[in-house]
């Protein structure tokens, strides 16, 4: 697999952080768990339920030794979030993300969650507007 990185970009491979000084192409010759910097959110940005779920999965990919704990935490948090939502598109998306996690497809589950961020923002905006009225 070829990864093309811009100058100053970070790459997270099997828990290690690699930063390139110049534009670089890296070829991975075997299986490795990696995230590009654009896919990583910082702890302070995990400020909504879906972003917190995303952060848990991100941790799962970056810190394999925490595997069973992070997967258990994801399951508990996802169930609580679905229950709080009571249905709808976001809850349906969470069911899909849960299935991907159970199948070991963590990155695809993260992608599903990223796709739900805009819907979550709308829900939160609607709730804030309703509470203000």
C-alpha positions as CSV (number, residue, x, y, z in Angstrom):
1,X,0.0,0.0,0.0
2,X,1.3,3.4,-1.0
3,X,0.8,6.4,1.3
4,X,1.5,9.9,0.1
5,X,2.2,12.4,2.8
6,X,2.5,16.2,2.6
7,X,5.4,18.0,4.3
8,X,4.9,18.1,8.0
9,X,2.1,15.6,8.0
10,X,1.9,12.8,10.6
11,X,1.2,9.2,10.1
12,X,0.2,6.8,12.9
13,X,1.4,3.2,12.4
14,X,0.8,0.5,15.0
15,X,0.7,3.2,17.7
16,X,3.9,5.0,16.6
17,X,3.7,8.6,15.4
18,X,5.8,9.4,12.3
19,X,6.2,12.9,11.0
20,X,7.7,13.6,7.6
21,X,9.7,16.8,7.0
22,X,9.2,16.8,3.3
23,X,6.6,15.4,0.9
24,X,7.0,11.7,1.0
25,X,5.6,8.4,-0.3
26,X,5.7,5.5,2.0
27,X,5.0,1.9,0.9
28,X,3.8,-0.5,3.5
29,X,4.9,-4.0,2.6
30,X,3.0,-5.9,5.2
31,X,-0.2,-5.6,7.3
32,X,-0.1,-2.6,9.6
33,X,-2.7,-0.6,11.4
34,X,-2.4,3.0,10.4
35,X,-4.2,6.3,10.4
36,X,-3.4,9.5,8.5
37,X,-3.4,12.7,10.4
38,X,-6.6,13.8,8.8
39,X,-8.4,10.8,10.4
40,X,-7.2,11.6,13.9
41,X,-9.2,13.7,16.3
42,X,-7.6,15.2,19.5
43,X,-9.2,14.5,22.9
44,X,-10.5,18.0,23.2
45,X,-12.3,17.6,19.9
46,X,-14.2,14.5,21.2
47,X,-16.9,16.8,22.5
48,X,-20.1,15.1,21.2
49,X,-21.3,11.5,21.7
50,X,-20.4,10.4,18.2
51,X,-17.0,12.1,18.3
52,X,-16.4,10.3,21.6
53,X,-17.3,7.0,20.0
54,X,-15.0,7.8,17.1
55,X,-12.2,8.7,19.6
56,X,-12.6,5.3,21.3
57,X,-12.3,3.5,17.9
58,X,-9.3,5.6,17.0
59,X,-7.7,4.6,20.3
60,X,-8.5,1.0,19.4
61,X,-6.4,1.3,16.2
62,X,-3.6,3.2,17.8
63,X,-3.2,1.3,21.0
64,X,-3.7,-2.4,20.3
65,X,-2.9,-3.5,23.8
66,X,-6.1,-1.8,25.0
67,X,-8.1,-3.8,22.5
68,X,-10.6,-5.6,24.7
69,X,-11.2,-2.6,27.0
70,X,-11.7,-0.2,24.1
71,X,-14.1,-2.5,22.3
72,X,-16.1,-3.1,25.4
73,X,-16.2,0.7,26.1
74,X,-17.4,1.3,22.5
75,X,-20.2,-1.2,22.8
76,X,-21.4,0.4,26.1
77,X,-21.2,3.9,24.8
78,X,-22.8,3.1,21.5
79,X,-25.8,1.3,23.1
80,X,-26.3,4.3,25.5
81,X,-26.1,6.8,22.6
82,X,-28.6,4.8,20.5
83,X,-31.0,4.6,23.5
84,X,-30.7,8.3,24.1
85,X,-31.4,9.0,20.5
86,X,-34.5,6.8,20.4
87,X,-34.2,6.0,16.7
88,X,-33.7,7.9,13.5
89,X,-30.9,8.2,10.9
90,X,-28.1,8.6,13.5
91,X,-29.2,5.6,15.5
92,X,-29.5,3.6,12.3
93,X,-25.9,4.6,11.4
94,X,-24.7,3.6,14.8
95,X,-26.2,0.1,14.3
96,X,-24.2,-0.1,11.1
97,X,-21.0,1.1,12.9
98,X,-21.6,-1.5,15.6
99,X,-21.8,-4.3,13.0
100,X,-18.6,-3.1,11.4
101,X,-16.8,-3.1,14.8
102,X,-18.1,-6.6,15.5
103,X,-16.7,-7.7,12.1
104,X,-13.3,-6.2,13.0
105,X,-13.6,-3.4,10.4
106,X,-12.7,-0.6,12.7
107,X,-11.6,1.9,10.1
108,X,-14.9,1.5,8.2
109,X,-16.8,2.0,11.4
110,X,-14.9,5.2,12.0
111,X,-15.7,6.3,8.4
112,X,-19.4,5.6,9.2
113,X,-19.2,7.7,12.3
114,X,-17.5,10.6,10.5
115,X,-20.4,10.5,8.0
116,X,-22.9,11.0,10.9
117,X,-21.2,14.0,12.4
118,X,-23.2,16.5,10.3
119,X,-26.5,14.8,11.3
120,X,-25.5,14.8,14.9
121,X,-24.7,18.5,14.7
122,X,-28.2,19.2,13.3
123,X,-29.8,17.1,16.1
124,X,-27.9,19.0,18.7
125,X,-28.7,22.3,17.1
126,X,-32.4,21.4,17.0
127,X,-32.3,20.4,20.7
128,X,-30.6,23.6,21.7
129,X,-33.2,25.6,19.8
130,X,-36.0,23.7,21.4
131,X,-34.6,24.2,24.9
132,X,-34.1,27.9,24.3
133,X,-37.8,28.4,23.3
